[in-house]
Amino acid sequence: MEKSVISTVLKKLNTDGNQAYLVGGFVRDSLMGRETHDIDITTSALPDRICELFCDLRVILTGSAHGTVTVIIDDVPIEITTFRTETGYSDNRHPDKVRFTGSLSEDLSRRDFTMNAVAMDVDGKIVDPLNGRKDIEAGIIRCVGKAEKRFREDSLRILRALRFASQLGFSIEKNTEEALFSCSQLLKNISAERVCSELSGLICGKNADEVILKYGRILAVVLPCLSSMIGFEQHNRHHCFDVFEHSVHVLGNVRPVLHQRLAALLHDCAKPLCFSVDESGTGHFYGHAPKGADLAMEELKRLRFDNDTIEKAVKLIRIHDSPVECDDRTVKRKLNRLGKDMFLDLVELQRADNLAQSEEYRFRQDNFDRLEKIAGEIIAQDECFSLKKLAVNGNDMLALGFRGSDVGKSLGYLLNCVIDGVTVNERSALLEKAEHDREKIVASEKN
């Protein structure tokens, strides 16, 4: 569908006497054999003419002043941008002046990286004046022209370079890498929303651990809590890495799910603030988990991560140090308190945490195997570990004469009885138990 849509757009522009090419991520990913849906077309046609040519379709003037028009065809958005040159970037993000040009080469020369400056016509012919295809084949990220100039024009490109390295597994060319570090403070000029978007893609990339480990000082500009973690030795026999290295290794051992990766990266972010040394010279980090959760929440809110991601990541950081015993009762209680998904996320994070510790403590991996097995069996057998699975409900307790907060207390009490194996999860047995233990339930603290 997309190929036919693209062909239709290119042919329509060409038939009108314009040059038109696919460019950017679509061409790069196509040359790499990767699936892509990011369709960008560059053309010699001016914005007004583009609107006229596609007047029978939905047209969005996304950036017509800068030459960009979005055309919607069969629900597929296609960005069409007029060949242009750019000058002046007073905010280190947007050009102060745009000039339309009839030259494809001039347009390609204004782009960020050579791998994104390759064009393709309707017949699949490649136009590559900057040798971007060669860099794609070699797996190299190289700025177009002078790297420092490119980053001073638009400093978001610094994070884009790191995101591409993480997602594509490419290495960063020497001059480009040097400019990344020298220009890194410019990231302070970028909006939180744009940083959040790039950072999300970066930390969920297949090479995220390698990139973060190598460029941590750059990322610390937008995530300041990383700064104190870098090089902070733990002085504890459980650990063979400093706090930052340990955290990055943990990140590399969890799934590329945003809240899980954020929790992994920031789970020990408060350790430098909580460090103490005992008489033997052993380092301790008392209270680092709750303090780290609070610190992570501040950072993630500042960067405008969505509330669901923040809530999940912060909760995992807060409880990441909580041990879980390998028995049915404990697992059921944890499943009840955390929910299935959060419990499994916690086990995964604790497993990854242990894998990033000294090798002599890796025997704990067996515990995580057992926890996953126990939880899997409980879930597969649909055993009762939450109020929604309990065979009675609030109406049943009201019918027995419980009122107010005693209704909740009675249900919590019965759930604990089922989890502890005191009674079976059957309606008649639970009603009988509630009636028999009424005084005990009413006199108890609320669960």
PyMOL commands that set and color helices and strands:
alter all, ss='L'
color gray80, all
select helices_A, chain A and resi 2-15+25-32+47-53+64-66+104-109+114-116+132-138+147-153+156-168+174-182+184-189+192-203+208-214+216-219+225-229+243-252+258-266+271-273+288-302+307-319+328-338+340-355+359-380+387-389+394-399+405-419+427-436+438-443
alter helices_A, ss='H'
color red, helices_A
select strands_A, chain A and resi 20-23+40-43+58-63+68-73+76-82+84-87+97-100+119-120+126-127+140-141+171-172+276-277+283-284
alter strands_A, ss='S'
color yellow, strands_A
deselect
rebuild
show_as cartoon
